[in-house]
Amino acid sequence: MKPLPDPLARVDALADTAAQNLAVSETIPVLQETVRVSKREVETGRVAVYKTVTERDETVEMLLKRTDLAVERIPVNRVVTEVPASRQDGDTLIIPTMEEVLFVEKRLVLKEELHIRKATSERLAREVVRLRTEHAEIENTGTVSVPGTQATQEG
């Protein structure tokens, strides 16, 4: 029968092999890159803006309506027993006006009626109004050269 190997001897042999491997191994550095971003304003050109105002007269027309009333007094002088109501006769509005007259007895007399006619007319009105328009003109005054950049000019 074969004798069993000593387990401690095997562990010692593995430890010796690991130590030899460590002595022969190299160190590999691990690097990491980072980035820093910043910005700054750089003037690359200039423009000038000129604004002018022009004026023009323009005639505007509009249709205007006007309503005129004509009042005609029609004497009636008739005795009535009660106040008549206002009434419409075609385009005429008739409004009775009353007056009490003293007699030996009191009587209601229709003194007059107001006949009111409505007339509508139209006229063309003209007005001159002044209108203004603004115009802007932009002029490129050149580019600014910044070290480390290439200035371009577009037309």
C-alpha distance (Angstrom), angle and dihedral (degrees) to the residues before:
residue distance angle dihedral
M1 . . .
K2 3.70 . .
P3 3.75 119.3 .
L4 3.82 116.0 -114.0
P5 3.79 116.1 -109.2
D6 3.76 116.6 -106.9
P7 3.82 108.5 -107.2
L8 3.79 92.3 -150.8
A9 3.74 91.3 55.5
R10 3.79 90.1 55.5
V11 3.84 92.0 52.1
D12 3.80 90.1 49.9
A13 3.77 91.1 51.7
L14 3.82 92.1 50.8
A15 3.80 91.7 48.9
D16 3.84 90.7 51.4
T17 3.81 91.0 51.1
A18 3.83 92.1 49.1
A19 3.81 91.3 49.8
Q20 3.81 90.7 51.5
N21 3.79 91.0 49.6
L22 3.79 91.6 51.2
A23 3.75 92.6 51.6
V24 3.78 90.6 53.8
S25 3.86 97.9 42.5
E26 3.81 123.5 100.7
T27 3.78 130.0 -131.7
I28 3.83 113.4 -117.7
P29 3.80 114.5 -160.2
V30 3.81 117.0 -137.8
L31 3.80 113.7 -144.1
Q32 3.79 131.6 -165.7
E33 3.78 126.1 -164.5
T34 3.80 122.6 -149.2
V35 3.77 130.3 -170.3
R36 3.80 129.8 -142.4
V37 3.79 116.9 -159.3
S38 3.78 125.0 -165.1
K39 3.77 136.2 157.1
R40 3.77 139.1 -153.5
E41 3.76 134.5 -171.1
V42 3.78 115.4 -104.6
E43 3.80 122.8 -171.3
T44 3.78 108.1 -133.3
G45 3.79 100.6 170.8
R46 3.78 147.7 -16.9
V47 3.78 136.5 -129.6
A48 3.79 132.9 -168.3
V49 3.82 121.1 -144.5
Y50 3.80 119.9 -154.2
K51 3.81 120.9 -170.0
T52 3.79 123.8 -160.3
V53 3.79 129.5 -176.9
T54 3.78 123.7 -145.6
E55 3.79 124.8 -168.8
R56 3.77 129.9 -153.0
D57 3.78 133.4 -179.2
E58 3.75 116.1 -127.1
T59 3.80 126.9 -174.4
V60 3.77 115.4 -138.0
E61 3.78 124.5 -166.7
M62 3.77 127.6 -156.6
L63 3.78 135.0 173.4
L64 3.81 112.0 -120.6
K65 3.83 125.0 -165.5
R66 3.76 125.8 -149.6
T67 3.78 129.0 -175.3
D68 3.82 119.6 -154.3
L69 3.79 124.6 -170.4
A70 3.80 122.8 -148.8
V71 3.79 115.0 -158.2
E72 3.80 116.7 -159.5
R73 3.81 119.8 -174.5
I74 3.79 112.3 -143.3
P75 3.84 113.3 -168.7
V76 3.84 112.7 -137.1
N77 3.85 106.7 162.7
R78 3.80 94.1 -176.7
V79 3.79 125.4 146.1
V80 3.81 112.6 -118.8
T81 3.79 132.6 -179.3
E82 3.81 97.2 -141.9
V83 3.81 138.2 18.7
P84 3.82 110.2 -86.9
A85 3.81 116.8 -130.4
S86 3.81 123.1 -114.3
R87 3.80 112.4 -97.9
Q88 3.80 142.6 -171.2
D89 3.81 120.9 -124.0
G90 3.83 107.7 -175.8
D91 3.81 106.3 -61.9
T92 3.82 91.7 -15.5
L93 3.80 123.2 95.4
I94 3.83 111.2 -153.5
I95 3.82 116.6 -155.3
P96 3.82 116.9 -177.3
T97 3.82 118.2 -140.8
M98 3.78 118.5 -155.0
E99 3.77 134.2 -150.8
E100 3.75 129.8 -175.6
V101 3.76 112.4 -136.6
L102 3.80 121.7 -162.9
F103 3.78 113.6 -126.2
V104 3.71 128.9 154.1
E105 3.71 79.3 -82.6
K106 3.76 124.9 28.3
R107 3.81 116.1 -109.1
L108 3.77 132.9 179.8
V109 3.80 109.2 -123.6
L110 3.80 123.8 -170.2
K111 3.78 97.7 -135.0
E112 3.81 100.7 -177.9
E113 3.78 145.4 -28.4
L114 3.74 125.7 -129.9
H115 3.79 111.3 -134.8
I116 3.80 107.9 -161.6
R117 3.79 119.9 -170.4
K118 3.75 123.7 -169.0
A119 3.81 118.6 -142.6
T120 3.80 121.7 -174.6
S121 3.79 121.4 -161.8
E122 3.78 134.4 178.2
R123 3.78 131.0 -149.6
L124 3.76 133.9 -178.0
A125 3.81 111.5 -118.8
R126 3.80 122.5 -159.4
E127 3.77 124.5 -162.0
V128 3.80 129.6 176.9
V129 3.79 112.4 -139.1
R130 3.80 126.8 -174.8
L131 3.81 114.3 -130.7
R132 3.82 124.0 -168.6
T133 3.80 128.3 -152.1
E134 3.81 124.5 -167.1
H135 3.81 122.1 -144.1
A136 3.82 124.0 -166.1
E137 3.80 122.9 -154.7
I138 3.81 119.8 -166.9
E139 3.80 120.1 -156.7
N140 3.81 122.3 -169.3
T141 3.81 105.8 -135.7
G142 3.80 95.1 -167.2
T143 3.76 140.6 -83.8
V144 3.78 128.3 -75.3
S145 3.80 117.7 -130.2
V146 3.79 113.9 -134.5
P147 3.84 118.6 -168.0
G148 3.78 111.6 -109.2
T149 3.82 94.1 20.3
Q150 3.76 133.2 86.2
A151 3.80 113.6 -128.6
T152 3.78 116.7 -146.5
Q153 3.75 129.5 -168.0
E154 3.76 121.1 -150.7
G155 3.76 122.0 -165.9
